[in-house]
Amino acid sequence: MIRGAVQVAMVVAIAVLVLLLGLPLLALLVRVPSGSLLSRLSDPVIQEALRLSLFTSLVSTLIVVLLGTPVAYLLATRTFPGKPILETVIDLPMVLPPTVAGLALLLAFGRAGLAGRALSALGITIPFTTAAVVVAQVFMSVPFFLTSARAGFAGVPRSLTDAAATLRASESYAFFRVVLPLSMPALVAGASMSCARALGEFGATITFAGNLPGITQTMPLAVYVAFQTDLEASIVLSVILMLLSFLLLVGLRATPAGLAGRRPTAPRLVSTISR
Amino acid sequence: MKRWILTALLLATPAAANNPPATATIFAAASLSDVFREAGRQVTKRAGYTYRFHFAGSQQLAAQLEQGAPADIFAAADDRWMSYANEHNLIDGTAHNFARNRLVVITPVSNPGRVDKLEDLARSGVKVLMGTEGVPAGRYARQALSNLSKGTDFGRRVLSNVVSQEDNVKSIVTKVQLGEADAGFVYVTDVSPSMRGRVRAIAIPESSNVIADYPIALAHGAANPEAAKAFMDYLLSTDGQALLARYGFLSAGNATP
């Protein structure tokens, strides 16, 4: 009886969620004017936005991985005073409305902002540049990587690192030869999520970096501007962006690291934890 | 049990308690935000109707109306989006022009770009903000620039200094006020009394300036046409026109019905 109720609840929940998530995507797809997808792709404005989006989200993902990996490892393996505060600060961008993030970035790194004044004195201005797009993307996407990477590091059995230590492996040797390979699926998953988030970044970007074709107008901004003047162009752009994100997430599952999760060895343990 | 829930729901719904004044939803261009809020307070005081405002770029409002957003009034910052709304059956009856506006160039008080006159906008490295081509303020700015150019490359040089095309005029005011940009094209009315200490205005000569007409109309399928009409009547009345003038708008002139 209870088992039946659970089953019904699951089916209903799945149906509702599939409808809620799937229907809007379907609605976009059916509204695409036939044959216009490819012709729009040759539009220089769209090409520019596409190129800028791919470039900035790759750069920001690289920065996220380089800065995020040591931080995630630190959070997973050490305790220190103020750690809960640090964790909260790092998680904040996930729940912060992106426009608030953009305003905060402007007040911090803007020309007249807290740190911006010093940067300005050095001749560096960030707002309204491609660098500002990357900063906004890093700000918004780094928590996604950290969450996943941290779970990955935490999931490496302590016995393995202890064993490495008894064999007199240095911490860095153990990190690169034991911890890193075992956490790779979680790192790749985190990097992909973070890249997808960067690709879709809108609110912080338009507030902090502005909107100028070729410099700061990424795909989401181009979709927004087109929505106000040319609905058809906006639909086509949306579908292109959606396909890109879809490919990114599918690609994540097909990577060797993603496949590693299916092997019945240690990585499996890691990837279950990270999910 | 069921009846109990129903009663609770009814009690929780304010509309069921007693007949509250009708609330009309007003979709209006961002540049109207200050004056419309005050106009709403005035009409509430006089007629008891209340108003809910949604301010955004005219082009965005038109797009939202087209997608079925519920509204009682549509007020745009140019004829283009009102005609668009008319052609797409988004409004009922005819649109009336109730005010006019002009453009002005603003700079931060600190004036980091040393922009003191319009010619300075063309100096290389000056960071200029302007609306997108879709937003009326952006279109007017481009028109004014071409008027100012008089055959020179002034307009082209200013356009190459544009660091961002903003989607509504208020975000230009904010970013200039913060000192992030050196100058921006906004409406005269954006330099409101509270803004005067934060931005400086550089006038655009009458001969080159663009006059923006503000049309207003009843949205198609308005749920509260009475409340909407009361608001529109107020704007066109002597008191309403005086209020608009106080906020820096020009009178609609002979365009009033």
Interface residues (C-beta under 8 A of the other chain):
Chain A: L106 L107 G110 R111 A112 P127 F128 I206 T207 A209 G210 N211 L212 I215 T216 Y224 V225 F227 Q228 T229 L231
Chain B: G57 Q59 Q60 A62 A63 E66 P108 S110 P112 K127 L129 T132 E133 G134 V135 V162 V163 S164 Q165 E166 D167 S171 K175 L178 G179 E180 A181
